[in-house]
């Protein structure tokens, strides 16, 4: 499996289970991603993504997107798209 770096977690909203991610590369709805950090490592598919509380299908470099996450993430965790 190959991984492509797409961004970094800037904030985790624990009550909502949502991560804010500042993107350095494109991210699409239904992409499989890896969250990786000193205390974090899990994979999940992106099923929900928003920019400024509006549902979107993709995020572009420079966007800060909010995604629903399956586990706890932390600010500074890196996000990678899993590439076949």
CORLIN-V667405 format. One record per backbone hydrogen bond with DSSP energy under -0.5 kcal/mol. NH is the residue of the N-H (numbers start at 1). CO is the residue of the C=O. Records with the same first field share a line. If there is no record, write none. Layout:
NH->CO / CO
This chain:
2->83
4->81
6->79
7->79
8->22
9->77
10->20
11->20
13->18
14->12
16->13
17->13
18->13
19->67
20->11
21->19 / 65
22->8
23->21 / 63
24->6
25->6
27->59
29->57
30->46
31->28
33->44
34->80
35->42
36->34 / 78
37->40
40->37
42->35
44->33
46->31
47->45
50->66
51->54
54->51
56->49
59->27
62->23
63->60
65->21 / 63
66->50
67->19
68->48
69->17
76->9
77->74
78->36
79->7
80->34
81->4
82->32
83->2 / 81
